[in-house]
């Protein structure tokens, strides 16, 4: 049975500018041991960034759940349609508010995992990491970079749907992590374009030892404290958010 922890922390740069945390996430375990999760990171330069991220996550997850209720098994198509639905929802609100769509600029990372397989989707930076129970980790998509330095792609871009990256999963996936770009420097080795395994091995150990199903509240509180700690804020002044989910138990090393 899937169990997970979620947490976010406001970046020091946002505190100085008196801005809210513009990372929004959602994670749920559905009937049949199905996991759905998403993170959206609103663009700091966008006036409605937090709202854009919220709409993206809520609409994306809602579309996934409807498709799963209808027994959809083409996960790649379901993910794409969920992203289109999220972009449409942002566009509708922007029109109603008489604002430009880019005012709601946000990235989007999402996954669906079922006993029969699943998939992941991403536009923008941040990273999704998966494992198959061997304490070895792989990124699904390398964080997207924009045309200029320190830029990325957003769900609100005119060509967003063309820039979507989607990857199918086998049923072998036992562990998954989604994070916004503020944590990339702790989780990725840029020189070798690889995942920094010790980070994820350490982060997952408490979850592997935990009892219970679905969200583990006590560990989520501990994770939030970690994201606000000096170890993290000394590496980034950006908002940070993290979802960790597993369906395995801790096993002694062989």
N, C-alpha and C positions, 0 to 999 in steps of 0.2 A: 504494500500500500504506500502511495506517495505521501511524504511528509515534507514540509518546507519551512523556511524562515525568510522573512522579508524585512528590509529596513532601508531608511534613507537618512541623510543628514544634509543640512544646509551648508553651502560652502562659505568660507570666510569672506570671499569677495562679495557674495550676495549680502552677507551681514553688514559689511561696510557700506554697501549701496542701499541698505534697507529694502532689499528685495526678498520675496519668498523663495522657498525651494521650488524650482521649476521642473524637478523630476517627479513623474507620476508612475506608479506601478500597480499591477493587480496579479494575483495568483490564486487559483482555485483548484481543488480536487473534485471532479465530478463523478457521478455514478458510473461504475464500471472501471474504477481506478484510472481515470483520465485526468491528465494534468494540462491546464492551460495557463499561460503566463505572458505578461507583456510589460515592457518598460518604455516610456517615452520621455525624452529630455527636451524641454522647451528651449528654444534658442535665446540666449541672454539678450540679444539685440532686438528681440521681437516684443512688442508691447503687450501682447496677449499670450505670451509663451506658455505660462502655466495652464491657461485655459485650453490652449491648443493641445498640450500634452494630455490633459484630462480627457478631452473629447476623443483623442486618438485611442487611448487605452480602453475607455468605456465602450466605444463603438466596435473596436477590434475584438474584444473579448465577447461582447454580445453576439456578434456575427459568428464567431467560432462556436459558441454554445448552441445557437440555432441550427447550424449545420450539423453538429454532432447529434443533436436531438433528431434530426432528419436522417441519421445513419449515413452521412456522407463519409466516404473512405478515400476520396481523392484529396489528400491533405494539402498538396501543393496548390491546387486550385482553390481550396477552401481558404488557405492563408492569403492568397492573392486577392480573392474577393473580399476578405475581411479588411485588408489594407485599403482597397478601393472604397469600401463602405465608410471607413474611418476618415478618409480624405473628403469624401462627399459630405459627411456630417460637419466637418470643419468649414467647408465651403458654404454650406447652407447657413451656418451661424454667422459667418463673416458677412454674407449678403444681408441677413436680417439686421445685423448691427451696423451695416453700412461701413464696413472696414475692409481693408485689403486682406486677402487670404494670407499673404506672407506675414501679417501681424501675428498669426497663430503658428508660426514655424516651429516644428518639432521633429525629432527623430522618432523612429519606432522599431523596437525589437520584439518579436513574439514567437511563441512556440506552442505546439500541441503535441502531446505524447499519449498514446493509447497502447493497450496490450498488443495491438496489431501493427504498431509503427506510428509515425507522425511526421513532423516537419518543423522547420524554423524559417523565419522571415526577418529581413533587416533592411532598413534604409537609414543611412547616417552612421555616426560613430557609436561607440559602445561596443560590447562584444558578448557573444553567446558562446559558452564553453560546455562541452559534453564529455562524459566518461562512460566506460563500460565496466566499472567495478574493479579496475586494476591499478588504481592510483596513478593513472596516466590520462592526460587531458589533451583535448584538441579544440581549437577554435573552429566555429562553423563558417564564419565570414570574418575576414580581416576588416577592421574598422574603415569605413569609407571616408575618403578625404575629398574635399571640394577642389575647385579649380585653383583657388588661392590658398596661401598658408593659413593654417588654423581655421579652416572652414570645412564644412561637410555638406552632405545632402539632407534635404528635409522632405517630409511627407507633403508639404504644401508647395514644393517646386512644381513648375509646369510639367516637367518630364519625370516626376516622381515614380509613376508606375513603371516606366521603362527602366528605372534605376533600381527597382526592387531586386533583392537577392533572396532566393528561396531554395531550400535544400530539404530533401526527404530524409527521414530517419528509419532505421530498422528497429525492431522491437528489442534489440540488444542494449539500447541506451538505458542506463540505470541512474545517472546523475546529470544534472544540468544546472548551469549558473547563467544568469543574465545580469549585466551591469551597465551602468551609464559610463560615459567616457572619462569621468573623474577618477575611476579606479584602474584605468588601462595601465598606468605606469607601475602599479603593483602586480598586475596580473599577466602582463605580456613582456616578452623579451623582444624588443624592436630590432635588435641587431640580427637575430636569427629568425625573426617572424614566427616565434613559437610561444606556447603557453608556459608560464613559470609554474611548473608543477607543485613546488613546495607551498606556494600560496594557497592553492586549492586543496591540497592534502590537509593543510592546517585548518582551513576554514570549514571543511566538511566533517572533521573528526567529531565535534560536538553533536552535529546532526545525526551522524551515523550511530552514535551511542544513545541518542534520545529515544524515548518510548512515546507512543501515541501516533496518531494519524493527522493528516492535513497540517494546518499551521501549528508550529510549536511556539507558543507565545513567549515563554521565558527566554528561549534562545533568540527570538526576534528582538527582545529588549537588549540582550547582551550584544547582539550584532549592531544595533543602533549606537550603543556606547562605543564600540570599536570604530565605527565609521566617523565618530566625532573625536577620536583620540589623536594624539600627537603623531602617531605613526602614519595616519592618513593625511591629516591637515598639513603636515610638513612636506607632503608630496604633491598636494593639489589644493587650490583654493576654490575649486568648482563644487557644485552640488554633487553628491554621490548617492547612488542607490544600488541595491544588490538583492537578488533573489537566488537562493540556494534550494534545490529540491533533490531528493533521493528516494529510491524505493528499495534500497538494500540496507542491511544491518552491518555493523562493524564486525570484521573477521580478523582473527589474529594473523600476523604476518607469517608467511611460510619460510 
